[in-house]
Amino acid sequence: MRRTVITGMGVISPVGNDIPAFWDNLVNGVCGIGPIRSFDTTDLSVKVAAEVRDFDPVARGIDPATARKTDLFTLYAMAAAHQAMKESTPDVAPERLGVYVGSGIGGIHTFINECRKLEEHGPNRVSPLFIPNMIANIAAGNIAIAYNAQGPCLPVVTACATSTHAIGEAWLAIAHGYADVIIAGGTEAAITPLAIGGFNNSRALSRSADPKRASIPFDLKRDGFVMGEGAGIVILETYERALARGATIYAEVTGYGNTCDAFHYTAPRPDGSSAARAMNLALSTSGQTRDDLLYINAHGTSTPLNDPIETMAVKLALGETQARKALISSTKSMTGHMLGAAGAVEIIATALALKEGLVPPTIGLENPDPQCDLDYVPGKARQAKITLALSNSLGFGGHNACVALRKFKD
């Protein structure tokens, strides 16, 4: 298997629309959750979300015509890809350049707008761009067009595990020689009354009116997740190419786990065994030793079911002793749950934690749940010489994904 490294990263998020702002806000514990501004919440019991602020697609490298006619989830992805490719600047043949960018939901803004047109004016007024703007693979397609990426293009749709799977599958493709460089990640723009209504009525969302007490992973008073939005993109390429051209290397991708609970369409398997197996699979190719200090960017959604079961899964995967030595945090405490974009954004945070030797905190963790009894780095970032890291994503449908990263050493 060929070694694979991360040489470029881009982000659009509730805590920053570029990597420096994103990282600075994470390590300083800045909460990106606030009152919903994009629509009237009078009829909703959920009043807060983690919205992207001050997003100008044209200023982010997207031409005005595309910006006018394209769904927001695709614009977020294209803007994040623009950042990542501008930083990485890989000189690669088109047929060796791939795109693995997914979305959990896709163009829901387009879907809602065109349904309204149908209801009010009939089918003849539905836009000819309805289907190409709505379908979840179109972000990957547009990125491929923008960069003439004629290699493998594989959008993934696995709910909240989407972009972790996308990056894991991209790692496999490079490791086994199907591409030399892949633009990988995920995107989501689903903060709408329809989506919030659906999630809320399934009792998945926090109803806290206090933004700082809404997403509080591993806290005894947690009552659900907070919807977020944005995109995360990484550039993966072979170690040999990156080294030869003197590229900046953030981290090395060393493992990937992909399992399914096969238990329930929304609830996780109660014993955490399938999630634990995903972590073990990711670690199995990562050369873990007793000298490694492990960091885990947890899925950590702040829901009553996820957090204790993920804690159980970590203990199953590592064993009780090693689990208690690991540093764990949930950046969803600051970004909210970015759904299909969450995994990629969290892998970016994990790569930066390894590179900088600084673990972002779990903010809002004031009353630890006795069932969640590991070191979740509460409140403040912590300096630590971490050498190996996991990023977990656990999605509706029982999808479990874990990507392992190792601190890069030349």
N, C-alpha and C positions, 0 to 999 in steps of 0.2 A: 504494500500500500504506500502511495506517495504521501509525503508529509504535506500538510495544508495549513496555511496561515491566513490571518486577517490583515489586509493592507490598506483598507479604507473603510470609513464608517460615516453614516449620515442619519440624522434623526429629525423628526417633527414630533413634538410632544407637548404635554401640558406644562412641563417645567423647562422648556427651551426648544428653540427651532434650529439649533446647531449643536455640535458636540461640546464645545467649550461651555456654553450656557447650561446645557443639560447636565453635564458632569458637576459644574460648580453648584448648581441648585441641589442636586442629589446629595453631595457630600456635606452641604450645609443644612440639610433637612428641610428644604423649602417645599411646602405643600402646594401642589398644582390643582387642588380641588377647590371649587367655589360655587356660588349660586349660578344656576344655568342662565346664560345670557342670550342664547340663540333662539329661544322661543318662550312663550308664555307658559308658566308652570301652574297656573291657577287651579286647573283641574287634576293635577298630579300630586300624589302624596310624596313623591321624590322631588326634591328641590335642588339638589347639588349634582355636579358631574365634574370630571376632569377634562375640560375643553382645551383645545389648542387656541392660543391667543395670537393675534397680530400676524396671521398667516397671509402673505402676499405671494401667490404662485409665480407671478411674473418676476418679482424680485428674487425668487428662488430658482430661476433658470428655465422657466416654462414660458413658451411663446404665448402672446395674448389670445390668439385664436383657439389654441388648445385649452387655455385656462377658462375661456367662456363656455365651451361646449362639453367639458369633461366632468364626471362625477368627482366629488371631493376625495373619496378614498383613493382614486387613481392619482389625483394631484398631489396628495400627501406622499404617495410612493415615489412619484417622479421627482419630487423635490428632495426627498431623502437620497434617492439614487444619484441625483445630480451632485450632492455634497460628497458622497462616497467615491464616485468615479473621478471627480475633480481632484480629490486628495490622492487616490491610488494611482491614477493615470496609467493603467496597464496597457502595454503595447502588445496586443494579442490578435491573432488572425480571427476574423468573424466566426468561422466555423468552430473555433475552440473557445468561444465566449458564450456562456449560458446565462439564463435568468431563472431563478427559483424564487418567485415572490407570490405569496398567497394572501388571501383575506378570508376571515371567518364568515362574513356576511355579504360583502360586495357592495354594489351601488344602491343602497337603500334609499338615499335621497332621490335618485332618479326614479326608482320604483314608486315611491310615494307621490312624486310630482306627476308622473304619467298616469297613475291610477286616478288622481284628481282630475286630470284632463279627460280621461275616459268617462268618469262619472258626470262631469259637467257639460262636456261638449261632444261625446261620442268617439268611436274608434278612429274616425278619420283625422282627428286632431292629435293622436298619439305620435310622438316624435319618431322619425326613422332611426334616430340614435338611441332609442329606448333600450333595445337589447344589447348593443355593443357597449353602452355606458353602464349597464346594470351587472353584467356577468362578472363573476368573481375573478376570472382569469385575465381580464382586460388590463389590469395594472401591469402584470408581467408582459403582456403583449405590447403595450405602449413603451415600456422600458426597453424591450428588445428592439423595437423600431428606432428609438432614440439613439441607441448605441450600436446598431447593426449587429446585434448578437444573434448569429445564425446557428449556434450550438444548441444543446438541450435546453428546452424551456418547459418547466414543470411547476405550474402553480399548485399549491397545496391548500386544501380546505379541511381542516380538522378542528374547527371551533377555536377555543382558546390555546390550543397547542399548535396552531397553524404555522407560525413563523419559526418555532423551534424545530418542527419537522422539516420545514423548507431548508433551513440552514444545515440540519443533519443530513438530509438527502443530498444537498449540494456537496457536502464534505465527502460523502460516499462516491459521488460522481467524479470528483477530482481525484480522490484517492485511488480509484480504479481506472483512471485514464480516459474518461468520457469527455472531459473538458479540462482546460488549463486555468481558466478564470471563470467564476460565477458570481453574478450579482444576486444576492440572496437576502430574504427577509420577509416582512409582512406589513400590512396596512389595514386601517379600519377608520371609518367615519360614520358611526351609527348612533350618535347622540341625537335622537329624534323622539317625539312623543310616542310613536308607534313602538319603537324598540324598548324604550323605558317602560311603557305600559306592559309589554309582554314579559320582560324580565321581572318587573315589580310584581305582577300578578302571579308569577311563579315563586314568589317570596325569595328571590335571589339578591335583591338590592337592599342596601342600607336606606333606612328612612330618616336617618339623623339629619337635622337641619343645620348642624354645626359642621362645617367642612373639615375641621381638624379632628372631629370625632366620628367621621363617617367611614373612612377606610383605616381600620386599626387591626391589622393582622395579628393573630395570636393573643389578642386581648380578650379578657373574659366578657367584656361588654360589647363585643363585635356583633353586628346584626345583618351583615350582608356586604356585597362588594359595591364599589362606585364605578359607574361607566366612565371609561376614558376613550381617547381617540388619538390618532397620529400614525406614524410609520417609522420603522427602523430598517435600515439596509446595511449589510456588510459586504465587502468585496473579499471573496475567498480566492486564493491562488496557490499554486504549488510553491513550496518552500524554495526550491531551486531557482525558479523564475524570480521570486521576490528578492532573494539574496543576490542574484546576478545583476539585477538592475538597481540595487541599493534602496529598495522600497522600505518605508516605515512599516514595522511589524508590531501589531498590538498584542497578539497572542497566537498560540498555536492551537488548532482544533485537534483534539486527540481521541475523541470518542463520541458515541451517539447511541442512545437507547430509544426504542420505539415499541411500546406494548399497548395492549388494550385490556381494560377491566372486564369487558364482556359481562357486565353486571346490571347496569341501569342507564337510561338515556341521559340523566342529569346527575344522579348521585354517584360518588366514587365508591369503589369496592371497599367495604368497611375495614378490612384488615390491612389495607395499604400494600398488599403483596405485589400487585402488578406495577404500581408506581415504583416500588423498591427495585423490582427487576429491571425497569428502565434505567435507574441510576447505576445498578450493577453492570449492565451492558455498556454504559458510557465509560465506566471506570475500567472495564476489562481490557481496553486497548490503551489505557492512559499511563501505564507503568507506575501505578501508585506505590509509594514506599512509606515506611514509618516516619521518614523525615519530612514528608509533605505536610504542609498546613493547608487544610481544605476550607474553601469558602463555598457556600451554597446560596445562590440566588433562588429563593423559594418561590413556588407558585403563589403561596401566601395571599389568598384572595380576601381574607377577612370575613368569610362565610362560616357559619357554625359547623358545617360538615368538613370543609376542606382542611382547615388548619390543624385540628388534632389528628386527622388521618394522614396528612402529609408528614407530621411529626413522627407518627408511627412508622411510616414508610422509610424515613431517614434512618430510624433506629434499626429497622429490618435490614436495610441496605448496608449500613456501616458497622452494625453492632453497637450495643449500648455505650461502650467505652469510647469508641472513635466518634460516635455521634455527639457526645458531650464535648469533645475537643474541637469540633467543627464550628466555624463562624457562619451564621445563617442570617439573612435579612430578606425582607420583602420590600422592594422598591415600589410596589403597588400602593404602599402607604403614602407615597408622594404623587405618583402618576395616575392613580386609579387603575382600573383594569382595562387595558387597551385592546382586549379581545384578540383578534387575529394578529395584531401588531405587538402584543405584549411580549411574546417570547424573544423576538428579535431585539426589541428595545432593552430587554433584560440581559440578553447576551452581550449587547454593547456595554451595559453597565458592568457586567462581569469581566469583560476584557479590560476595561479601564481600571477596575479594582485590582486586577492582577498586575497591570503595567505600573500603576501608581503606588501599590502597596497600601491601599486605603479602602476599607470596606464601608459602603454606604449604609446608613442606619435604617431601622424600622421605626419610623416616627409614630407617635400616638400610642405606643405600647406602654401603658401605665399600670394596668391591672392584669398581670399575666394569668392566662388560663392554666390551672394546674395540669391539664392534659397536654399543654404545650410547654414543656419544661427544658428546652434546649437554649443555647445562647443565640438569641435573635438580634444581637447588637442594638438594643433599644435606645432610642433618643438621639444619639450622636454617632457620627462616623468614627471608625476606629482604625488606627494605623496597625498594620499587621503584614508580616512577610509571607503572604500567601503564595503558594507555588502551583496549586491545582484548584480548579473550580468547576462546579456543576451549575447549570441553569435548568430549572424544572418548569414544565408546563403541563397542566392536566386539564383536558377539555371535555365539554359535554359530549356524550357518546362513548365515554370511557377512554378517550385517547390520552395516552401518556407519552411525553417526549422529554428527553434529557440530552443536553449537549455538554461535553466536557472540554474545558480549555486548560492549557498549561501556560504558565509564565514563560515568555519566550527567552531562550538563551541561544546566542549565536553558535 
